Amino acid sequence: MKGLSPLVSAVLLIMVTFSLAVIIIPWMIDMALTTTNETGSVIEQKVFCNKLAYDFDSEYGDNGIIYNFTGANGTIKFKLINTGLVNVYDFDAELTFKKEDGSEVIKVYPDVMITAETQRGKTNPLRPGREWIFEFDVFNINANWSLEKVKVLNGVCPSITASLEI
């Protein structure tokens, strides 16, 4: 039996290699671009979030907060100062209460709802160096619980928060 001539073998080998390259190279380029874009977005977000900071104005009320809880409902107000370099908005609060038995209960939305008049959105953010008084309505609590901690979250960089132990 005769095999393929070396010339035909070389041509077939080149054609198979070229065919595989035509299939694999676009996939590799797409994968590289996608990975680069995703990595770039993550890095940009981290750099942006490093510039975001806010805290309670300790001169407002009692260390930055005023609250009135009567019965099962109440209100809490606090004054925040944007100490960072970027706008921040879409605020939310997490309240930690201590119950009579010493256990803790954490209240968040919908039991802790910011009033529409005091919320700061993307079109009216809390700008760097500025301060703002936020008011939240609080529901489904017990008059015998004591407020232990207030944590303020934001929609821009959820990992950045401000907390105040009472």
C-alpha positions in Angstrom: 0.0 0.0 0.0 1.1 3.4 -0.8 0.6 6.3 1.7 0.0 9.9 0.9 2.8 11.8 -0.7 4.7 14.2 1.6 3.4 17.1 -0.4 -0.3 16.1 0.0 0.3 15.4 3.7 1.8 18.8 4.2 -1.1 20.5 2.4 -3.7 18.6 4.4 -1.9 19.4 7.6 -1.8 23.1 6.8 -5.5 23.1 5.8 -6.5 21.4 9.1 -4.4 23.8 11.1 -5.8 26.8 9.3 -9.4 25.5 9.8 -8.9 25.1 13.5 -7.3 28.6 13.7 -10.3 30.1 11.9 -12.6 28.6 14.6 -10.4 29.1 17.7 -8.9 32.5 17.2 -12.2 34.5 17.2 -13.3 32.6 20.3 -10.0 33.4 22.0 -10.2 37.1 21.0 -13.8 37.4 22.3 -12.8 35.7 25.6 -9.8 38.0 26.0 -11.9 41.1 25.3 -14.7 40.0 27.6 -12.3 39.3 30.5 -10.5 42.5 30.0 -13.7 44.6 29.9 -15.1 42.8 33.0 -11.8 43.2 34.9 -11.7 46.9 33.9 -15.2 47.5 35.1 -14.5 45.9 38.5 -11.3 48.0 38.9 -13.1 51.2 37.9 -15.9 50.5 40.4 -13.3 49.8 43.2 -11.4 53.0 42.4 -14.7 54.9 42.4 -15.8 53.4 45.7 -12.5 54.3 47.3 -13.4 57.9 46.7 -16.8 57.5 48.4 -17.2 58.3 52.1 -19.9 59.7 54.4 -20.5 59.9 58.1 -22.8 61.2 60.8 -22.6 64.8 61.8 -22.0 64.4 65.6 -23.2 67.9 66.3 -26.7 67.1 65.1 -29.0 65.7 67.8 -27.4 62.9 69.9 -24.2 62.0 68.1 -25.8 62.6 64.8 -29.3 61.1 65.3 -32.7 62.1 66.7 -35.3 59.3 67.2 -38.7 59.0 68.6 -40.1 55.5 69.0 -43.6 55.2 70.6 -45.4 51.9 70.6 -45.0 49.9 67.4 -43.9 52.9 65.2 -41.6 55.9 65.2 -39.2 58.0 63.3 -35.5 58.5 63.2 -33.6 61.4 61.7 -29.9 61.7 61.2 -27.6 64.2 59.5 -24.9 62.9 57.1 -21.9 64.6 55.7 -20.4 63.5 52.4 -16.7 63.4 53.3 -15.7 61.7 50.1 -14.9 63.0 46.6 -17.9 61.6 44.7 -21.7 61.9 44.7 -23.7 59.5 46.8 -27.4 58.7 46.7 -30.1 56.1 47.2 -29.8 55.8 51.0 -31.3 53.1 53.2 -31.0 52.4 56.9 -30.5 49.3 59.0 -31.5 49.6 62.7 -30.4 47.2 65.4 -32.6 46.9 68.5 -31.9 45.1 71.8 -35.0 43.2 73.1 -35.9 42.8 76.8 -34.3 39.3 76.8 -30.9 40.7 75.5 -31.3 39.3 72.0 -31.0 41.6 69.0 -33.4 42.3 66.2 -32.4 44.1 62.9 -35.0 46.1 61.1 -34.6 47.1 57.4 -36.9 48.0 54.6 -40.0 47.8 54.6 -40.0 48.3 58.4 -37.5 51.2 58.0 -38.6 53.5 55.1 -37.0 56.7 54.1 -39.4 59.6 53.4 -39.5 60.7 49.8 -38.8 64.3 50.8 -35.4 63.4 52.3 -34.1 60.8 49.9 -31.3 61.8 47.7 -31.4 60.2 44.2 -29.1 60.2 41.2 -30.5 63.5 40.0 -30.1 65.2 43.4 -27.2 63.4 45.1 -25.4 64.2 48.3 -22.5 66.0 46.8 -18.9 66.1 48.3 -18.6 68.4 51.3 -22.4 68.7 51.6 -24.7 67.6 54.4 -28.3 66.5 54.6 -30.9 65.4 57.2 -32.5 62.1 56.4 -35.8 61.0 58.0 -37.1 57.4 58.2 -40.4 56.1 59.3 -40.0 52.9 61.4 -42.7 50.3 61.8 -43.2 47.0 63.6 -41.1 47.6 66.7 -41.7 47.3 70.4 -41.7 50.2 72.8 -39.5 48.2 75.2 -36.7 47.6 72.7 -33.7 49.9 72.9 -31.9 51.2 69.8 -28.4 49.9 69.7 -27.0 50.7 66.3 -27.8 52.7 63.1 -26.2 51.6 59.9 -26.6 53.8 56.7 -26.3 52.1 53.3 -26.2 53.6 49.9 -27.0 52.5 46.3 -23.8 53.7 44.7 -21.3 51.5 46.5 -23.2 49.1 48.8 -20.0 48.0 50.5 -19.5 51.5 51.9 -21.6 52.3 55.0 -21.7 54.6 58.0 -22.4 53.1 61.4 -23.2 54.5 64.8 -23.3 52.6 68.0 -25.8 54.1 70.5 
